[in-house]
Amino acid sequence: MGRSLHGLVREVASEVAKFLTVGGVATAVSFVIFNALVHGDWALPPAMNRWPLPAYVIANTVGMLVSYRGSRSWAFRHREVVGRAGGRLAFFVINVASMAIPLLCLAFSRYVLHRDDPVADNVAANGVGLVLGTAARFVAFRKFVFVHPRVARARQERVAAARDERVA
């Protein structure tokens, strides 16, 4: 039978909390790498200061790997994955597509507002862009990558029925 509203709210709240925790760790990794590449750190000069967008992509690709591992093994471990590759392809596509949001925010700050200081870069990409991109990823992951077991069973039954119709 169906779940109660209270049970559904608890399930989604738990997923949101775990998703945000995993995302926080991945974001910290990306944040450190991005700032080291674009603004330097105590040991290294800013190797990619003139190329903040590629630096953001590099940093967030590393963060994406951290995010997938945490999402698959903890945040959404009770859900079924889509596809033979354990949802990796869909996860990658969603992350790349949603990375456009903070990249656009960073590009606007850099090339329209002509702000290239660490605060402006981080507010644009790791503040505004991160919040908008995270919301889009959460919805997309639940719908396309880590689906509820009931939804996965229904999909499998539809595929099997369609296959049986073709054979008959």
C-alpha positions in Angstrom: 0.0 0.0 0.0 1.1 3.6 -0.3 3.4 5.5 2.1 2.1 8.0 4.6 2.8 11.7 4.0 4.9 11.7 7.2 7.0 8.7 5.9 7.5 10.4 2.6 8.6 13.7 4.2 11.0 11.8 6.5 12.5 9.9 3.5 13.0 13.0 1.4 14.4 15.0 4.3 16.9 12.2 5.0 17.9 12.1 1.4 18.3 15.9 1.2 20.4 15.9 4.4 22.7 13.2 3.1 22.8 14.7 -0.4 23.8 18.1 1.1 26.5 16.5 3.3 28.0 14.6 0.3 27.8 17.8 -1.7 29.4 19.8 1.0 32.4 17.5 1.0 32.6 17.5 -2.8 32.3 21.3 -2.8 35.1 21.7 -0.3 37.3 19.6 -2.5 36.3 21.7 -5.6 36.6 25.0 -3.7 40.2 24.3 -2.6 41.3 23.1 -6.0 39.6 26.0 -7.8 41.1 28.7 -5.5 44.5 27.1 -5.7 44.4 27.1 -9.5 42.9 30.6 -10.0 44.2 32.5 -7.0 47.2 30.4 -5.7 47.8 29.4 -2.2 50.6 29.7 0.3 52.9 27.4 -1.7 51.8 27.8 -5.3 51.3 30.8 -7.6 47.9 31.2 -9.4 48.5 28.9 -12.4 45.2 29.5 -14.1 44.2 33.1 -13.0 43.5 34.0 -16.6 41.5 30.8 -17.2 38.9 30.6 -14.4 36.3 28.7 -16.4 38.6 25.7 -17.3 39.9 25.8 -13.7 36.4 25.6 -12.4 35.7 22.6 -14.7 38.9 20.8 -13.6 38.1 21.4 -9.9 34.5 20.4 -10.2 35.3 17.2 -12.2 37.4 16.1 -9.2 34.5 17.1 -6.9 32.1 15.1 -9.2 34.1 11.9 -8.5 33.8 12.5 -4.8 30.1 13.3 -5.1 29.3 10.1 -7.1 31.1 7.9 -4.6 29.3 9.5 -1.6 25.9 9.6 -3.4 26.0 6.0 -4.5 27.4 4.5 -1.3 25.5 6.6 1.2 23.0 9.3 0.2 21.1 7.2 -2.3 22.3 3.7 -1.4 18.7 2.5 -0.8 17.6 3.4 -4.3 18.1 1.5 -7.6 20.6 2.9 -10.2 19.7 3.4 -13.8 21.7 1.7 -16.5 24.4 -0.9 -16.7 27.1 1.5 -15.5 25.5 2.0 -12.2 24.1 5.3 -13.1 27.5 6.8 -13.8 26.7 8.0 -17.3 23.5 9.7 -16.2 25.3 11.1 -13.1 28.0 12.5 -15.3 25.7 14.0 -17.9 23.6 15.7 -15.2 26.7 17.1 -13.4 28.1 18.4 -16.7 24.8 20.0 -17.7 24.2 21.5 -14.2 27.9 22.8 -14.1 26.7 25.3 -16.8 24.8 27.2 -14.1 27.8 28.2 -11.9 30.0 28.6 -15.0 27.5 31.2 -16.3 27.5 33.0 -13.0 31.3 33.0 -13.0 31.5 34.2 -16.6 29.0 37.0 -15.9 31.0 38.1 -12.9 34.3 38.0 -14.7 33.5 39.2 -18.2 30.4 41.4 -17.8 31.1 42.9 -14.3 34.9 42.7 -14.7 35.4 41.3 -11.2 38.3 38.9 -10.9 39.0 39.0 -7.1 38.7 35.8 -5.0 35.5 37.1 -3.3 33.7 37.8 -6.5 34.8 34.5 -8.1 33.6 32.5 -5.1 30.3 34.4 -4.6 29.5 33.9 -8.3 30.6 30.3 -8.8 30.6 28.8 -5.4 27.8 30.8 -3.9 25.0 31.7 -6.3 25.9 29.2 -9.0 26.4 26.4 -6.4 23.0 26.8 -4.8 21.1 26.9 -8.1 23.1 24.0 -9.6 22.7 21.9 -6.4 18.9 22.2 -6.5 18.8 21.2 -10.1 21.1 18.2 -9.5 19.1 16.9 -6.5 15.9 16.8 -8.6 17.6 15.3 -11.6 19.5 12.6 -9.6 16.3 11.4 -7.9 14.4 11.3 -11.1 17.0 10.0 -13.6 19.9 8.3 -11.7 18.9 7.0 -8.2 15.3 6.0 -8.6 13.0 4.6 -6.0 12.9 0.7 -6.1 9.2 0.8 -6.9 9.9 3.0 -10.0 12.7 0.8 -11.0 10.5 -2.3 -10.9 7.8 -0.6 -12.9 10.3 0.4 -15.6 11.7 -3.2 -15.7 8.1 -4.5 -16.1 7.4 -2.1 -18.9 10.6 -3.1 -20.7 9.9 -6.8 -20.2 6.3 -6.3 -21.5 7.5 -4.4 -24.6 10.1 -7.1 -25.2 7.5 -9.8 -24.9 5.2 -8.0 -27.4 8.0 -7.8 -29.9 8.8 -11.5 -29.6 5.1 -12.5 -29.9 
